[in-house]
Amino acid sequence: MADSMSEMLRRDMECEGLLECFHGLKEIDKEVFELLHDREEALTVDDIAAEVDRERSTAYRSVQRLLQAGFLQKEQVNYEQGGYYHVYRPRDTEDIAREMQRTLNDWYAKMGQLIGEFEEKYEGSAATSATAER
């Protein structure tokens, strides 16, 4: 179960915690993202699996989660004699940060709306209950 907002605010978080907070990504996903970010060249899933010392299927699932979250880009590399393979690299950090900021702004607006609905729904109900008990 997800931590409550107050628990998250009390927890000592690092910037990589945004990957988990915004997208529900796992520790392996953070590790893969950092690996790709630190590399000059794009890597294949096999390269990633070897670097993080995990099975290829585990690395592949992590790459898929990062792609779905919008943190990676996938490129096709063609062999001269036919066929191809895919390599992965991180997307531009500024683009990712802007998207996280938009998500945060959307979330903030939604929470403000829900707080307003909460206030409308329960406004005066405590006073009504106290009067009814007398």
RAURJO-V937503 format. One record per run of one state. SS is the DSSP state (helix for helix, strand for strand, loop for the rest). FROM is the first residue (numbers start at 1). LEN is the number of residues. If there is no record, write none. Layout:
[[SS & FROM & LEN] [SS & FROM & LEN]]
//
This chain:
[[loop & 1 & 4] [helix & 5 & 6] [loop & 11 & 6] [helix & 17 & 7] [loop & 24 & 3] [helix & 27 & 12] [loop & 39 & 4] [strand & 43 & 1] [loop & 44 & 1] [helix & 45 & 8] [loop & 53 & 3] [helix & 56 & 14] [loop & 70 & 2] [strand & 72 & 7] [loop & 79 & 5] [strand & 84 & 7] [loop & 91 & 2] [helix & 93 & 30] [loop & 123 & 2] [helix & 125 & 9] [loop & 134 & 1]]
//
